[in-house]
């Protein structure tokens, strides 16, 4: 299995690195797509992206992760990134988002009628786009969402359960 993380500068460090390593522990190959070659998180951690959005063939990926922080504000401005997100939802592939990650889903037009957890500061945006805010970790079909770093363990626990059910189902 292959996972794709969409990220830009000022990502919330824990919200990117935790799922990155947790998925690798499950034997999943994880790649990062960005408009930048080198990324820096809100807390100062750096990493190199593996692909530009234009280099991503979404057919090659089984899993999508969108961390929060200020990164989603920048990801959502990339038309190719929004196409990637739509691909995952059209094909019902597993998606994990946290915090401000919902902003990318809103811009991609995939939140209507879904139960989604997100950072409190963007819950009104979610509701205005037709989604339902959940105050905790939420599982809605192929989507597992969470509010903030305090939800990391439960978020990834539920996402791994979803991945195993898809793999065996």
N, C-alpha and C positions, 0 to 999 in steps of 0.2 A: 504494500500500500504506500501511496505517496500523499503527503500533506503539503499544502501551500499556505503560507502566512503572508498577508498583505500588510505592509507597514511603511511608514514614513518617519521622519525625525520627530522627536518628542513623544515616542510611544511610551506607555507606562511599562517600565522595565520588567517588573514581575509578571505582568500580563502577557508579555511576549516570551520571556525566557522559561516561565513555568510550563506552559503547554508545549513549547519547543522540546524541552528535555523530557517531559512526561510522555509525549508521543514517541520520541526516540527510544525510551525504555520499553515501549510496546513493539519495537522492531519496525517502526514506521519511518520511512525516509521523509525528512522535513526540509523544504526549501523556502526561502524568503524572497518575495517579489516586491520591488519598490521602483520609484522613479530615480532614486539615489543609489550610488554604488556603496557608499558608507553611511551608516545610520547611527544616530546618537539618541539614546533614551532620555527621558526626563531626569533620571537620577545619574546620568553621565556614562552609563554603560554603552559600549559601541559594538557594532557588528557590521559585516559586509553582506550585501544582498547577493543572492544567487542569480536572479533574473530581473530583467525589466518587465513591466507589464506586457509590453509588446512581444516579448520572448515566451510568454506563458501560453501553452496550449492546454486549456482547461480539461480537455479530454484525458490528458495524462495524469490528472490528479483525482484522488478519491475523497479528500478531506480539505476543508477550508477553515482557517482560523483568522479572526480579526481582533487584535488586541486594542485596548483603549489608549487613554492619554489624549494628546493633541493630534496624534497620527491620523485618526479617522477623518478629521477636518481636511486633511491634505489628500488622503486616499480617495475620498468622495469626489474630488476635483479631477480625477483621472478617468476619462471615459472608458479606457480599456479595463481598468479595475472594476468598474461597474458592470461591464459585459461579463467579466469573470464571475462576479457574484451572481448575476442572473443565470448563468450557465448552471451553477451549483443548485440553485432553487428550481430551475426548470427540470433538472434531472433528479431532484430529490436526494442529492448527495449530502452527507453530514457536514454541518457548519457549526462552529463554536464562535460566539462573540462575547465580549465583556465590556462593561463600562460605556464609553462613547462609541464603541464599535457599531452600535445601532445606527449611527449617522450614515454609515456607508450603505446599510440595508435600506434606509429611508430614501437615499438618493437613487438607489437601484430600483426602487419601487416594489419591494418584496415584503413589506411588513403588514399590509392590510389583512385584518382578520386573525393575526397571529398573537399569541401570548408571549411576551418578551420581557426579560429583565434587563435593566440598563441603569446607568448612573442617574440619580434623581434629577440632576440639572438638565437632562435631555428627555425626561419622560413626557413632557408636554409635546415635544416634537414627535415622539413616537405616537402618542394619542392622536395628534392632529393628522398624522399620516395613516390613521386607521388601525393602528395596533393597540393591543391591550397591555398595560404595564403590570408586571409581576414584581412584587417586592421580595425577591429571593432568587434562587436559581430556578430557571424555567426550562422545561423540555416541551417543545411543540413540534412534533413530527421529526424532521431532519435537523432541527435547530435546537441547540443548547446555549442558553444565555445566562449571564450573571451581571451583578451590579458593580462590583469593585474587588480589589485584591483580597478582601476578607472572605470572598466567596471562592477563591481559587481551588481549594481542595475539593469542595463539593461540585464545582463546575466541571473539573476534569474527571472526577469520579463518575459523574453522570454521562459525560461525553464518551468515556471509555466503555461504559455499559452500552451506549448506543452503537458505538463502533463494533463491539463484539456481536451485538444482535444483527447488525447489517451483514457482517462477515459470515455469520452462521445462518442467517435467515433467508 
